[in-house]
Amino acid sequence: MMQYKDMLSHIDEIGTEKHFNHFPAGWAWAMDTPFQWTKQVASHLGGVRNPMIVRWPAKYNKGGEIRAQFEHVIDIAPTILDAAHIPEPRSVNGTAQVPIQGKSFLSTLTDPNAKETRTSQYFEIFANRGMYKDGWWAASLASEPWVAERGEFDPLKAKWELYNLNEDFTQAKNVADQNPDKVQELSALWWAEASANKALPLDWRGAERFSGELTGKPNLAGGRTKFVYQGTLAGLPEASAPDLKNKSFSVGAKVEIGDNANGMIFTQGGNTGGWAFYLKDGKLVTAHNYIDAEHYAVSSDTPIPSGTHDLKMDFAYEGGKEFGKGGTVTLSLDGKQVGTGKIEKTTPFKYSLSENQDVGTDTGTPVTYDYKTPFSFGGKLNEVTVEIKP
């Protein structure tokens, strides 16, 4: 991963289209003051607590009042339905609906001392677990969100903390040692709630969870090894495209071009990671962006002559079952090799949170700054074939 010293040389580029701009983890943590933790840490209030503002002038015209009852985001929809006097739909367009688990908290808006409608709630993200019940909060931290490689973890042996929110709303004082029975009660309740809500088995992996292939998420491309595209196609989401990570694959194209042809044949990803196969000033090029930290390019020895051709790139992955390793790119023209080179590292799990797969154009950010987007194919692109090689 890129370190702070590496980032400093790009300080004037931060905030531009050249980078996937995000605020630093330190700021995210600081902005959750006075709570202990931050985003993704569902074991503590800093990771799950947010202010909610309700405005309903026709009903509540005082303003500036505060409510302290514990509520959850699942309670918002039932509250709106209650306020509008609309019953919860049991069926929508003939499809039966799963009952809403939330409860209306309309009574708390009328009465600041109204009885709490949500007396318990479980939380979990990346195996960071929290359990609220009647003013008590049990917390079990599995990992910090900025640690990409989580390693081994046993949730049955993980420690639980305990906080009395009625006396300590910032969770500053862990009272688990003084209340072992309460810890046992809430941890057991968490397992029961997690099971009832289909949150098991727990998955505490980090970056690996970005991979639909590794996690077994439904994928339109799953189980297929050959994909044929005709003409220009843009905007296929990465999750629905061929998974090119940690494996060998090839991209072939049937084209008609003139001299010094330019344009994108096939691309997946963008400036945070991905592949590009294109023509630049007549030469055939394959480029790979390794998480915006390193960039590689392999080009043909000579320009591709005008005419009708079969162009192809083969990537032979040399990492076996390991993730993010390199391999060799071979470029060919009408079945004859015209270039080869090494890609030392490849993006292992996710190219981008916002880029897609394009054929015959590049409509997003460029994989490499060897070209500018949009970068459309200048000749006629008859067919592109992607083949996965397990």
N, C-alpha and C positions, 0 to 999 in steps of 0.2 A: 504494500500500500504506500501511497505517497506520504512522505513525512513533512513536517512543518518547514524544515529547511529547504525542501524541494519546492514547496508552495511559494516561498518568498520570492523566488525568481519569476513567478507568474503573478505577483501581487496586483499589477496594473490590469491584468486580464480578468480578475475575479469580478463577477457581476455582469460579464459579457456572455455572448452566446457560445464562447469557447469552452465553457465549463458547466457542469451540472451544479448550479449554485445552491448552497444550503448553509444555514447558520451552524456554527460549531457546537459540538456537544456540550462544551463548557458553558456556553450561553444558554442552551436549553435547560441545563441543570440549574444555573443561577436564577433563571426566570421562574423556577418553581419554588423559590424561597417563600415561606419558611419551611416547606416540606423537605424531606430527606432526599427523595429521588425524583426521577424524571420520566419522560416518554419511554414506553415499553416496559417499565418496571411496575407491573400491575399489582405487585405485592404491597405497595405503599401508596398513600394518597397522592404523592407528587406525580405518580404515573397515571392516575385515573380521575383525579378530582378536577372539575371545571366549574366556573361560576355560570349561573343561569339567570338571565334577566327576563322577567315576565311583564308585558305591558298590555293592559286591557282597560282603556280609559272608561268605557261604558260601565264596567263593573267595579273597578278599583281606581279611584281617582286621587288617592292620597299620595302615593309614590314614596320612594325612599325607604320602604320597609324591608326588613330582612327576615328570612325564615331559616331555621336551623335543623329542620327535620331531614333525615337521610332519605334521599331519593336516587333513582338510577335512570339512565337514558331510556330504558325500556318503559318507563312510566310516563313519558311525554305523550305518546300517541293515545293511550287510554284517557289521559287528562283532557286532551283536545276533543276527543269524542264525547267525553262526559260534558264538557262545557258547551258543545254544540248540540247536545241531546240526541246524538246519533249512536245507535247500537253498534257493537263490534260486528263487522261482517263475518259471517260464517262461510260464505262462498262468494267468489268473484268470477264472473263469466263462466259459471258452472264448475269452477275448481275449488274444492274444499280448502279452507285456510287453517293453518296451524294456529291454535288459540294464542292470543297475545298474553305473554307472561306478566306484563307490567300491570300496575294498579294506578288508578286515578289519585292524584294528590290535590284535587280541586279544593278539598276541605282545608288544606293548610294555607291556601291563598286567602281564605275568608277569616281563618282563626290562627293567629301566630302560635297558639298553644294547643293546636289540634293534635290528636294522637298520631304518631308516626304510622304511615300506611305500609312502608317497606321496613320490616324489622330484620331482614337478613338478605345478603347478596354475596355471591362468590365472584372472584376475578381470576383471570389467568392470561398471561401473554409470555411465550417462550419459557414456560414452566415457572415464571415468577408468579407466585400465588398469594391471593388475599382472601380473607373471609370476614365479613361483617355480620354481627348479630347483637342487637339490643345495646348498642353503644360500645361494644368491644370489637377490636380488630386484630385478627391474627395474620401475620405476614411471614412469608418464606421466600427469600431472595435466592434465585438460581444463578443469575449471571448479570453482568453489567451490559447495557445495550451496545456499547462501542467495542466489545470484544467479539471479533468475527468468528474465531475458532473456539467453540464452547467446551470441547473435550468431553470426558465422561462425567456423568451426573446421576446420582441415585436419589430420586425424590422421596423415597421412603426413609432415607437417612438425613435429609436436609433439615436444618434447624428451623424452628418457628419462633417468631417474636410475637409479643402481645402488647397492645396499647388500649388504654381506656380513653376513648375519644371524648367522653363527657368531661374529663379533667385535663386531657392532653390532645387537643385537636391537631397539633402539628406532628404528633407521633415522635416526640423528643425523648420519651422515657419508656424503655422496654421493661415491662413488668412480668415477663414470662416466668422468671424464676420464682416470683412470689405467688403465681397463680397457675400451677401446673395442671390442675383439673380443667381450668378454662381453656388452656392451650389444647389439651387432649380433646375437649368437646368441639372446639372450632375446627381443628384439623380434621377430625372425623367427619364433621359436617361438610367441610370442603370436598372431601372425596365423594361423599354421597351426591352433592350438588353437581360436581364435575361429571360424574357418571350419568346422572339424569339429563344433563344438558349436552351429552355426547362430546365432551372435551377430552376424553381419554381415547387412546393412550397419549401421554404427554410427549411433546416434541420440543426439546430444548436446543436444537441445532440453530446456528446463526445464519450465515450466508447461504448455506445449503438449502434453506427453505425457499430461496428464490427460484430454485430449479423445479419445474413441474415434473420433470422426468424422475428426479431423485425422490420427490415426495409423493409421486403417484397421483398428482392432480389430473382431472380430466383434461384432455388435449385433443383438439381436432386432428393434429398431426401424429398423435401417439400410435405406435405400432406400424407406421408406414415407413418404407425405405426409399420410395421414389416419388418425386413431385414434378409435374410438368406444367409450365406456365406458358401461355401464348399471349404475345403482345405486351403492352405496358400495363403493369398492375402496381398500385401504390396503397400503402396503409394497412397491410396485414399485420395484426398484433404479434409480437414476439411469441406470446403464449400459444398462438395458433399456427405458428410457422414451424418448419423443420428445425429440430433441435440440433445445432451444429457443435455443441460444446463437448469437449473431452472425448472426441471420436474422429475418425477419418471420414471424409466426405468429398464429393466432387460437384462442380457446377459446370454444365456444358451449355453452349448457346449456338444456335443456327442464325447467322447474321448475313446481311448484305451491306457492305460499307464502301466508302470512297477512300481516297488517300488521306492520311493524317486524321483518321476518325477519332472522335471524342465521345464520351458519355458512359453512363452507368449501365452495366448489364444486370448485376444483382448485388443487393446490399441488405444486410441485416444488422440493426444497431445504429450507433451514431458516435458522438464524440466522447461517450463514457465507456465505449467498448463495442466491438463488433467486427464484421467482415465487409469488404467491398471488392468487387470484381468488375473492372472497367477498362476502357480504352482512353489513353491520354496521349495526345499528339501522335497517334498511330500505334503506340506501344500498348501491349496487353499488360495489365497490372493487377496483382492481388495484394490487398492491404489488410492488416489486422491491427486493431486498437486494443491494447491490453489495459483495461480499466483506466484509461487516460493517463497512465503512468509511462508506458512504453508503446512505441509505434513501429510497425514493421511493414516493409513493402518488397515485393518481388516483381520484377518487370521482364518482359521479353527482351532478348538480345537485340532484336531489330524491329522496326515498325512492321505492322501487319499490312500486307498489300491490299489494294482495293479488290472487290469481288465478293463472291459468295463463299462463306467459310464456316467450318465448325471450330469454335473456340472453346477451350476447356481449361479449368484449373482443378488440380487434384491436391488435396491436403492429406498427407499421411501422418496421423497422430502417433507420437512416439512415447506417450505417457502411460500406456497400458491402462490399468484401472485407476490410476492416480488422476487428480483433478488439476486443471490449469497448466499442464505441461505443454511442450512445444511439438514441432513436427516440421515436415518438409513440404513445400509447395512446388508443384511441377506444372508449368504452363505448356499448352500444346496448341498447334495450329494444324487442322486437318489431320490429326493423329500423330503429328511429329513434334517432338519436344522443342520448344523455343525459349525456355527459361526455367530456372530452378533456384530455390533459395530457402533459408531456414527462418522459421518463426520460433523464437526462443520461448515465449510464454503465450498462453491463450487465456482469455477470460473464462473462468470456470463455471459460473452459475447464472449470471444475469447480465445482459448487455446494457439494458437501459430500462428506466421506469416509464419512459415516454416515447421512445422511438419504435419504428415498425420495420417490416420487411418491404422493400420496394424492388420491382423488376422493371428495367428499362428507364429508370429515373432514380434520383435520390431527393426526396422531398423534405427530409429532416436535416439534422446537423450532419456534417461530413464525418466519416470514419477517420479520415486523415485530411490534413489541410493541404494536400496535394491538389485538391480541387475545391470548387465552391458550389454550394447548392442554391437553387435546384440544378441538378446535373443530369440532363436527359440524354438518352442515347441518340447520336446523330445520324445513324443509318437505319436500316430496317431490321428489327428484332423479331424473328419469326417464332422462335421457341427457346425456352430456357428449361433445363432439366437439372434438378438437384437430387443427388443420390447419397443416402446415408450408408456408411459402411461400418457395421457394428464391430 
